[in-house]
Amino acid sequence: LGLYGAWQTEPYQPGQVSNGVVPCNRFGNVYLFHPSMLPAGAVHLRDMPGLPRIAKRLGVSCVPAITGWTIRRHVSHPTEDGFVVPRESAA
C-alpha cells in the first residue's frame, strides 16, 4: 500500500544561480538541510555577521540559509546558519 506520492521518491533537485541571483523560496530564504540542497553555482558562508548589509551595498544576492527547526513554546522556528551567495561573488 503506497502512502506516498511518486514525486516524494525522487531526489531533490536544487535550483541554479542565474544572472547572479540565488533562487529562494517564497519566504526569501534557502532550505539547506543537507549539503546537496545547495543551489548550483552558490556557496554557503557561515560566521559572517553583517554580510547581508555588505552584500546589499555591493548589489550581490545574499539569502539566509535555513538548516533546521527548533521548537519553542510548542511553535516551530527556523534555524538560520549563514547565508547563500553566488560563487563568483564569494571570492
Buried (B, 14 or more C-beta within 10 A) or exposed (E): EEEEEEEEEEEEEBBEBEEBEBBBEEEEBBBBEEEEBBBEBBBBBEEEEEBBEEBEEEEBBBBBBBBEEEEEEEEEEBEEBBBBBBEEBEE
